[in-house]
Amino acid sequence: MARLWWCSSTALPGLVAAAGLLLLSLLLWWNRRQSGRKQRYCRLLFGAGRVSAGKREFGDGTVMTLREESVDPQVLVAEGFLSKEECESVIQEHQHLLSRSTVYADDGSNKNDESRTSSSAYLGGGRPGTVLERIEKRAAELLEVPLEHLETLQLLRYEPSQKYDAHWDYFRNGPDASNNRTKTALVYLNDLEEGDEGGGTRFVKLGLEVRPVAGRVVTWSNCVAEEGLAATAENCDERTLHAGEPPQRSVKYALNIWARNMPAR
Ligand SMILES: O=C(O)CCC(=O)C(=O)O
């Protein structure tokens, strides 16, 4: 009897710990298999897959300060993603390519629309040794995606009163929805004129506005899906609805960096 008591009293904590570990492993395995809302709940519980805030040095030596503006969905803002010189060089070398922005129609074609009155230009893949290549590599590291999942960068310009009404970056239908835009990094390339209160990026469902500051980037996750699988609209997060507010009297330049769930180039 005494031996039985001794056995159970010493073995019990070990058994409880082993059962706990087993349960935790099962939960983590289950979380990896989930997508969309369920995975987001798990992320909130375990913090798995989250990018952490604070000072961080990147592979090319760039040091950024990241802060979390929203926890769920995670919206991160980093200062110093680009230097002032890099911002200037992107604008100067590519602004001649700008033309009236379009939006996606349901059939996947592009059309002009009064909801988006800014100008934009796709810049083509960053050739070796160029500023664009450096930016793409840094963005892939920040977003934690393979470089080939990035679309080619898109330059944006808003003249005073031009805007992009509330929209999602992910595709709800059409051919692109099967390789969706899982993550966005939006980089601001210039400061607005002092006192200009327009021109921000407003997350309408989160009550959050990010102000443009040269070199600052805001990132968020649009959709969650396992790598190599399609991120369909049901795995995407409606709370990422956002708008490019019209600048009041400044010209605003920015850069869209979108990561797809599968290779995009
Ligand atoms: O310019 C902004 O602040 C937002 C831009 C944007 O949402 C987009 O181009 O998809």
The ligand as a Gaussian input file, in Angstrom:
#p B3LYP/6-31G(d) Opt

LIG

0 1
 O       -2.456000      55.328000     -49.663000
 C       -2.933000      54.728000     -48.713000
 O       -2.859000      55.181000     -47.573000
 C       -3.626000      53.433000     -48.938000
 C       -3.279000      52.802000     -50.251000
 C       -4.000000      51.530000     -50.470000
 O       -4.716000      51.069000     -49.636000
 C       -3.836000      50.778000     -51.720000
 O       -3.268000      51.304000     -52.668000
 O       -4.308000      49.624000     -51.774000

